[in-house]
Amino acid sequence: MRRSSVLSGVLAIAIASAVPAIAASSAMAELGQLDLPAPSAAPVKGLIVKLDPVGTVARATARRTVARVSSRPPKPLGGSWYLVRGVDDLTGARATLTASPGVRRVQVDHVRQAFGDRYYRRYQPYLRASMDVNAAWKQSSGRGVTVAVIDTGVDPNHEDLPKLLRGRDFVGGDMNASDANGHGTFVAGVIAAKRNNGRGIAGVSRSSILPVRVLNARGFGRDSDISRGIRWAANNGADVINLSLGGGRSSRILKNAVGYATRKGALVVAASGNSGRTRPMYPAAYSKVVAVGATDLKDRMTWFTDHGPWLDVVAPGVNIASTVPHNGYAIGDGTSFSSPLVAGAAALALSDHRRWSVATLRANLVRGAADAGPVGPDPYTGVGVIDVDGLVGGRAKSSVSTTGPSSGTTPVTARPLGRDSIVSTATPEGTDCWFRLVVTDPTRVTVTAKMRTATSGVLRGNIEMAMYDSSFGRLDLANSRTGAGTETVRTVADDDLYVRVRNTKATRWPSTVKLGLDRVAASAGNVQTGSTRRPSLVETTPVAESYGASRLADIDLILGSAISGNSINFRSVQLIDGETGLPMPRSVSINGQTLTIDPDARLGAARTYSVNLTGLRTSTGRSLADTRVGFRTATPS
């Protein structure tokens, strides 16, 4: 379990993989009561005294009176005004000064405080840095929008939450949807905690919360209750439904409930899950749901996020601050807390566009995301990080600061391999990094890749290495599940070699990956030849993970093997639009190892795209490894 340094009195919420039970999606995450600093002591009140501007004797008498009632000398404020501090008995001192000759006026130096949310600046930087919510607040509020929190219930008496709408309890069977766990109250605070009330934290929107309890005090619930809760929320005015819960198997009753809510006009948003796996998690993986993964404060995908082609967008999910029962506050990690950030963003947009359909709201929500992870839409971060300011009409970000072009993404663009070659920290998860080693005489070559652990000592990555000969036949493969931070490939060769390095785990490189090279002369009789296992891609036009692609040219992929035309269909070769996250119409042709994609419409300017190849077979009937090519088109000149 990951624990933040500011947690104490930890309240854990686990996820169950068993079905039919579905649990709050917070595995690999914890909630903890915030060890918040005590509120700063208010300034000591004083008295402001105006002395008579004329009369030296009276002024001298007044000064002596001030000296008697205060342990400090008066502080000049300009003109005849003075500040009297260090007064123990404020009422008595005021009466004494008022009766003194030479004193024209006495008033209390009242203490006032800035409006705002006490913990917003310190504990909620993600609202400013990642999502630009503070800019969006200048344009949209979320008022008039109802967000249903289908969860463990919500504390109706928390001072930092708006007055709740009358909800429903499908676990206890009554109208009291109070929270005996804490998870639902936390989710509600992320969406709609009061803003500028001088307390606690700030929610994304000022929407109304409709609490629906479908999970018990341990955070578990069944499809029967959850589906009833979704339908009830849709029938009782929910514009947006947040589901920070999930499980690993699909359910017809759950899918039907999501479809019903969508037809009734409610956008359904759900957490992707926290096991770090690629298997679909439901309800997030249903096509009508906006599936939300988690990023850290640097917009990098978190190590615990469940992901795959079904993931739509990502939002911050690390060190999220929110409300918990009994007027408490806590921080937590998990996609459970990324999902309500997106639900709150949807409420902001909908408050200014009440006539938007669910499809329009969803399209704009996705379109407003800033590209993250590998260039273009990808299975790790979906279309990208939700950009709330761009969503509501402000300045939109095309990508986050940690996303950009990568070099050496195919064998043709491979970098030279040296003794101290480095895989850049800017290379995201799932992106191939190729190196080429020039070999002229028989040589025993050993290449080792080592990933350093994070500062906490946790290794958040899984290196896969492969070595190929000059004809791209595979010589060696290393992908050990144990000791995943170090991998080694070796061979004896007399011609150039290629080495591919990839991080296969659901995370960006947590640190640089250093390649070690060892070369020793060998006998010609020991030279090895590669197998028929070839890389999926040899060369791409445009270059994979690049910026500046032509909007008019076809997309050419030179594959490692000739492809069977029978394996090509709309699903196996997809061109995904990075602004909508949807497949584009296109035509496909093959010529030996060259696969050409011709888009039916001109590509947009300064826009990301990805080509996804899944389920292809070679001409010999062997499966070709699934692969993806992302790129960004050129900016208009």
Secondary structure, DSSP 4 states (H G I P E B T S, - for coil): ----TTEEEEEE-----SSSEEEES-TT-EEEEE-PPPPPPPPPPEEEEEE-SS-HHHHHHHHHHHHHH-SS--EEEETTEEEE---S-HHHHHHHHHHSTTEEEEEEE------S-TTHHHH-THHHHTT-HHHHTTT---TT-EEEEEES---TT-TTSPPPPP-EETTTSSS----SSSHHHHHHHHHH--SSSSSS---S--PEEEEEE-S-TTSEEEHHHHHHHHHHHHHTT-SEEEE-EEBSS--HHHHHHHHHHHHTT-EEEEE--SS---S--BTTTSTTEEEEEEE-TTSPBPTT---STT--EEEE-SSEEEEETTTEEEEE-SHHHHHHHHHHHHHHHHHH-TT--HHHHHHHHHHTEEB-SSSSSBTTTBT-EE-HHHHTTSPPPSB-TT----S--SGGGPEEP-TEEEE-TTS-TT--EEEEE---S-EEEEEEEEEPPPTTS-----EEEEEE-TT--EEEEE--STTTTEEEEEEEESS-EEEEEEE-SSS--SS-EEEEEEEEE--GGG-----S---SEEEEESPTTEEEE-SSSPEEEEESS-B-GGG-STTTEEEEETTT--BPPEEEEEETTEEEEEESSPPPTT-EEEEEE-S-BBTTSPBPPPEEEEEEEPPP-
